[in-house]
Amino acid sequence: MPRIKKTTMTIAVSLTACAAGLGAFAAPAHADLGGASGPGVRAAAVVNADGTVVRSKGVVGVRRIAVGQYCIRLDSDINAASTVPVATVQWQSAPWDSSIFVRPDNVASCGDARDVFVGTGAAAGARDIGFHVIVP
């Protein structure tokens, strides 16, 4: 094989190997439950009214503890007490008079300081409504 061809082939193989190696790092890490990506957020989840997770990042579990009350367990490296969680109801399952409340739990309702509490309802009171939550 001529020297130029051999050098070109060596460079091509090296670049292919580098690109493959970099590709492994380029894919975003997905959380345990549902495989969402969210640049700039530590945790995020789309949760159905029954407490099932559609997709998530940085969330290891969601429990529906009562009508309209949910506990979102964050990854162990996220201190819920120091977060400012944000939540909104899902458009397709929410009545116009929907309300949503969110707070770091600090062991009050959910039983663990790693949890974020979400409450959903309407004017008549607590109601199961799907929601989205993020922890920046």
N, C-alpha and C positions, 0 to 999 in steps of 0.2 A: 504494500500500500504506500503510495507516495506520502512524503512527509507532511505536506499541506493538508491532504485529505485526513491523515491520521490526527493531526493537531485539531482540525475542525471537528472531527468526530469526538475527540476527547473533551473539547469545550462544550459541545452539544450535550453529551452525556452528563457532564458536571452541572450544567445549567438546569437540565431536567431534574436531576437529583435535588438540587437546591430548591427549585420551584415546588417539588413534591414535599419537601421538608417544611417549607414556609407555609404551604397550603394547610398543613395540619394545625398550624398555629392561627391561621386566619379565620377558621370557623369559630363562631361564638360558642362559649360554654353554655349549655342548657341546664336548667334546674331539674331536679329529680321528678317532678310531677308531670309537667306538660310540654316542656321544650319551647319556651318563649325566649326571645332575645329582647333586651331593653337597654340600649346604650345609655349610660349615665344614671341608671337606677340600680340599687342594690337588690331590690325585690319587686316583683310585680305578679299579679295573677288576674285571670278572668275566671270568675266563679259563678256557676249556675245557682238558681234559687234553692236547689236541694243540697247545696254545699259541694257538689262535684266540681273539679277543676278542669277547665277547658285547656288552659295552658298557663305556665308559670315560669318564673325565674326567681331563685333565692327563697323559695317557699318549699317546705318539706311536708306540710299537711294543712288541711282545712277541715274544721269540724263545725257542723251546725248544732249548736247547743240548745236552742229553743227556737220558736217561731221568730224569724227575722233577726236572729243572733248567731254570729259566726266568729270563730277563733282561727286566725291565720298564724300558723307556726312558721317563723322565719328560720333561715339557716343559722347554725350555731355561732357563726362569726358576726352576726348582725345583732346589736344590742337594741331591742325594741324600745327601751326606755329613752334612748337618745335619738329616736327617729321622729320625723314629722310625716306620718302617712297621709295619703290623699286617696279618696274613693269617690266613685260615681256609679249610679245605677246603670244597668244595661238598658238600652233604648227599647229593645223588642219586648221586654217583660215588665216594664215599669209603667204604672198608671201616672197620669199627669200630676197628681198630688203626692208623688213619692218623696220620701226623705231618706237620707243615709247619714249615719254618724260613724266616725272612725276615731280610734285613739290607741296609743300604745297601752297594753293592758295592765302592766305592772302587777300581775297576779290577781286582780280583782275578780273578773268573771271567768277567765279562761284557765287560770291556775298556774301560769308560767310566765315569767318576765320576758320570754322570747316571743310572746304572742302579741298580735295586733287584734283588737276587738272591732268588729263591724256590726252595726245595727241598721236594719232596713225596715221600712214601713210606709204607711200612708196616713191620711188624716184620721182614719178610724183606729189606728194603732199599729202594732207590730205586724209585719207581713213578710213572707219569704219573697225576695226579689233578687235576681242575679245582679252582680256588680263587678266592677274593675277596681283594683287597688294597686297603688304603687308606693314604694318606699324609696325616695331619692337618696 
